[in-house]
Amino acid sequence: MSNFKIVPMSEKYAKQIRSNGIDEFGYTVIEQLATGLGPCRVSLKPFKKNADRRLLFSHSPFEINNAFNQPGPVFIHADEVEEYKDIHNFPAEIKADKVNFPLTLIGYNSAQLMVFTQLVGDADIDLLINEIFENHPEIELLHARNAEACCYICKIERL
């Protein structure tokens, strides 16, 4: 059994972004045809290139403002999608595509200060997440990020 849960961007938050057309930093949301795989931060599914419409905006996954607060660009589907539901397993389509989704895990303590980083590489990310939480009690949560672009994909909370 896993000792974590995957936390996607909420559909409620995505609906607010879609309806306002403005992100949390006051920037205009940009709609475009998907030129890359993403993934969508709500469904945690890759985009279909040249088929899906996506929204680009700035987002910060942090609740505490500090030096490690890393706002950056993220994508969601332009249309409503279902939030990722298999929360005790890392998204299979991302996990299986190590070429297009090279991953790093960044660990934060309860003050949301960075205390850990690890490239996933060829490791099984589900086993790695369990191992990190088991061996590092100081880690409150992890962020999965693209190891090349450094962009935020999802939050992973300890159970």
N, C-alpha and C positions, 0 to 999 in steps of 0.2 A: 504494500500500500504506500502511496506517496505521502510525503510530509509537507506538501506544498499545494498551492492553488494558483492557477493562471488568472490574471485579472486583465481582461481586455478593456479598451476604452468603452465606456457605456454608450448604448444606443441613445439614451436620454441626452447625454452630452453631445453626441453626433447630431441628433435632431436639432439641438440649439444652434450648432455651427451651421447646419444646412439652412435653417430658417433665418438666422441673423445675417449670414454672409460675412461675418466679422469674427475673428478669433479672439482669444482671451487677452491678446496684446494690442488689440485695436486695428490689426491688419486685415485687409480685404482677403477673403477666401478665394482661391483661384480654382476654377473648374477646368479640367483638361482630359483629353483622351489618354488612357494609360500607355505610357511608353516603357514602363518597367513593371516588375512583378509586385512591388510594394513591400509588404502586404497591407491590406486594409487593417487598421488598428482596432476595428470593432469586431469583424468576423474572424480576423487572423487568417484569412485565406488570401493566396496570391491573386493579383489582378490578371485578367486576360489582356495581354498587350494588344493595342489597336482595336479593342472591343469595349472594355469597361470604361465608364466615365468615373473620374475620381476627383476628390477635392484635396487641395494642398493648403495647409495652414500651419501656423506655429503653435506648439503645444509644450507645456511643461508637466511632466509626470510627478512633480514634487509638491508636497503640501507645506513644507517648511522652506522659507527663502534663506539660502546660504550659498557659500562659494561653490558648492557642488550642483546647484540648481542648473540644469542643462536644458533650457528650452531649445527646441529645434523643429525642423519641418517634419510633418507626418502626413500620411494620406489616409483617407477613408473613401468608401464608395459614395458616389453622388446620390445614389438611391438608397433607401432604407435597406438595411440588412440585419440579419439576426446576430446578436452577440455570440461570441464563441462560448460554447456550452460544456465542452469536455475538459472542465477546469482542472482536473487532476492529472492531465497529460499534456505535454507540450504539443502545439499544433503539428499534426503529422505531415502536412504538406510542406511546412517550413523545415521541420526536422529532417525530412528525406532529401531535401535539395540543398546540400552543403555547398555547391558551387555558387548558386544564386543567393543563398542565405548563409554566408559565413557569420557565425555568431560569437559574441562574447557575453559573459555574465558579469555584472557589476553588483557587488554587495554593499548595502548601506546599513548602518546601525539605526537605533531608534531615534537619533537626532538627525537622521538622513545625511550622515557624513559617510563618504566612501571609505570602506575598510577592506575591500577585496575586489580583485578582478581575475578573470580566467577566460582564455580563449577556449571555445568548445572543440574546435577541430573535428577529429573523427570520433570523438566520444559520443556515447548515447546521452543526449541532453537530459532526459528524464532521470537516469541514474546519477548523472553529475549533479543535478539540482538536489536530489535527495542526499547525496554525499556531502555537498557543501553545507546544507542546513544541519546535517548530523554532526559534522566536524567543526563547525564555526558558530557557536551559540551567540556570538556578538552580532551576527548578521540577522537583521529584522526582515529585510526584503531584498530581492534581486531585480535588476532590470535586465531584460534580454535586449541587446542592441546588435545592429549590423556591425560586424567587426571591421568592415572596410569604410562604410559611410558614417559610422558611429551613430546612426539614427536609432531612436527609441522604437522598440517593437511592442513590448508589453511588460507589465509588472508581474512579479512572482512573489507571493506572500508565503511566509512560513505558517504551517498549521500547528 
